[in-house]
Amino acid sequence: VEARFDRVALRPYGGTLLHLVLDRIVGNFREDDPDAVARFDRLAAAERALLDAEAIPSDFAVGVYRRRDGRRRG
């Protein structure tokens, strides 16, 4: 993508560990269960700390790009 377009914004969203660890079980974390919420929050905080320390890369991101030649599609 970056070979043909200019990046306007890129927002990494993590998911490096969480999508593997929580695959097929995240539905068992009930929002009305404080213990489950606390466990989920600890997992998310651990991943965020690793991402912030650049110990792991982000697996998911959303990007906004602009055509390099500046032309708009009509």
Residue frames as qw, qx, qy, qz and C-alpha x, y, z in Angstrom:
[[0.000, 0.887, 0.462, 0.000, 0.00, 0.00, 0.00],
 [0.288, -0.840, 0.058, 0.455, 2.71, 2.46, 0.99],
 [0.475, -0.098, 0.547, 0.682, 4.48, 1.96, -2.34],
 [0.147, 0.462, 0.626, 0.610, 1.49, 3.47, -4.18],
 [0.264, -0.831, -0.380, -0.310, -0.24, 5.72, -1.65],
 [0.141, 0.456, -0.423, 0.771, 0.72, 8.41, 0.86],
 [0.419, -0.419, -0.756, 0.277, -0.13, 7.56, 4.44],
 [0.212, -0.675, -0.081, -0.703, -2.42, 10.10, 6.10],
 [0.509, -0.514, 0.461, -0.514, -2.87, 8.21, 9.37],
 [0.662, 0.065, -0.747, -0.021, -2.16, 4.78, 10.80],
 [0.532, -0.506, 0.366, -0.572, -3.63, 3.58, 14.08],
 [0.393, 0.151, -0.905, 0.068, -2.31, 0.27, 15.45],
 [0.689, -0.395, -0.036, -0.606, -4.84, -1.69, 17.50],
 [0.369, -0.425, 0.782, -0.269, -2.76, -4.48, 19.03],
 [0.909, 0.134, -0.001, -0.395, -4.34, -7.90, 19.03],
 [0.367, 0.560, -0.743, 0.018, -0.96, -9.58, 18.85],
 [0.061, 0.118, -0.936, 0.325, -1.61, -11.77, 21.88],
 [0.463, 0.133, 0.484, -0.731, -5.25, -11.16, 22.75],
 [0.732, 0.286, -0.243, -0.568, -6.69, -12.59, 19.55],
 [0.536, 0.239, -0.809, 0.015, -4.75, -15.80, 20.16],
 [0.031, 0.068, -0.809, 0.583, -5.33, -16.08, 23.91],
 [0.420, 0.220, 0.457, -0.752, -9.02, -15.21, 23.77],
 [0.398, 0.148, -0.672, -0.607, -9.93, -17.08, 20.58],
 [0.565, -0.243, -0.720, -0.319, -13.25, -18.87, 21.14],
 [0.455, -0.391, -0.687, 0.410, -13.37, -18.00, 24.85],
 [0.060, 0.106, -0.126, 0.984, -13.89, -14.23, 24.93],
 [0.484, -0.390, -0.428, -0.656, -17.65, -14.81, 24.95],
 [0.663, -0.388, -0.614, 0.180, -17.28, -16.37, 28.38],
 [0.285, -0.074, -0.329, 0.897, -16.16, -13.04, 29.87],
 [0.116, -0.758, -0.623, -0.158, -19.37, -11.56, 31.25],
 [0.130, 0.567, -0.057, 0.811, -19.56, -7.81, 31.71],
 [0.573, -0.651, -0.021, -0.498, -21.51, -8.24, 34.95],
 [0.917, -0.285, -0.158, 0.229, -18.77, -10.45, 36.47],
 [0.128, -0.956, 0.264, 0.008, -16.17, -8.22, 38.16],
 [0.673, -0.415, 0.561, 0.246, -13.64, -11.06, 38.29],
 [0.706, 0.404, 0.482, 0.325, -13.97, -11.74, 34.56],
 [0.251, 0.951, 0.062, 0.168, -13.68, -8.04, 33.75],
 [0.384, -0.829, 0.392, 0.106, -10.59, -7.77, 35.95],
 [0.749, -0.118, 0.569, 0.318, -8.97, -10.77, 34.21],
 [0.575, 0.669, 0.355, 0.311, -9.71, -9.32, 30.80],
 [0.000, -0.994, 0.086, -0.073, -8.36, -5.92, 31.87],
 [0.570, -0.625, 0.482, 0.229, -5.12, -7.53, 33.12],
 [0.733, 0.196, 0.536, 0.371, -4.65, -9.37, 29.83],
 [0.382, 0.852, 0.236, 0.270, -5.27, -6.21, 27.84],
 [0.241, -0.943, 0.225, 0.038, -2.92, -4.19, 30.07],
 [0.704, -0.355, 0.518, 0.331, -0.18, -6.81, 29.65],
 [0.641, 0.459, 0.451, 0.418, -0.49, -6.68, 25.88],
 [0.128, 0.973, 0.094, 0.168, -0.57, -2.86, 25.91],
 [0.466, -0.793, 0.339, 0.196, 2.62, -2.78, 28.02],
 [0.710, -0.074, 0.557, 0.425, 4.40, -5.08, 25.57],
 [0.465, 0.719, 0.380, 0.350, 3.20, -3.00, 22.61],
 [0.097, -0.994, 0.031, -0.040, 4.26, 0.26, 24.28],
 [0.550, -0.635, 0.470, 0.272, 7.71, -1.21, 25.03],
 [0.566, 0.625, -0.419, -0.338, 7.91, -2.29, 21.38],
 [0.390, -0.328, 0.859, -0.051, 8.55, -5.84, 22.57],
 [0.437, 0.334, 0.824, 0.133, 5.83, -7.08, 20.20],
 [0.045, -0.026, -0.394, -0.918, 4.33, -5.55, 17.04],
 [0.534, 0.278, 0.367, -0.709, 0.67, -4.72, 16.55],
 [0.333, 0.136, 0.887, 0.289, -1.15, -7.32, 14.45],
 [0.188, 0.726, 0.644, 0.151, -4.11, -5.07, 13.63],
 [0.169, -0.347, -0.004, 0.922, -4.26, -1.50, 12.37],
 [0.371, 0.794, 0.480, -0.029, -6.53, 0.93, 10.57],
 [0.399, -0.243, 0.261, 0.845, -4.96, 3.16, 7.96],
 [0.379, 0.848, 0.276, -0.247, -6.04, 6.13, 5.91],
 [0.527, -0.161, 0.468, 0.691, -4.17, 6.67, 2.64],
 [0.362, 0.782, 0.055, -0.505, -4.31, 9.19, -0.18],
 [0.822, 0.475, 0.208, 0.236, -3.64, 8.53, -3.84],
 [0.595, -0.361, 0.158, 0.701, -0.07, 9.57, -4.52],
 [0.322, 0.294, 0.437, 0.787, -0.86, 11.45, -7.74],
 [0.057, 0.246, 0.303, -0.919, -3.41, 13.65, -5.98],
 [0.357, -0.109, -0.539, -0.755, -6.20, 12.88, -8.44],
 [0.497, 0.049, 0.607, -0.618, -9.66, 12.17, -7.13],
 [0.148, 0.237, 0.923, 0.267, -11.90, 9.49, -8.46],
 [0.282, 0.064, -0.089, -0.953, -14.86, 11.04, -10.20]]
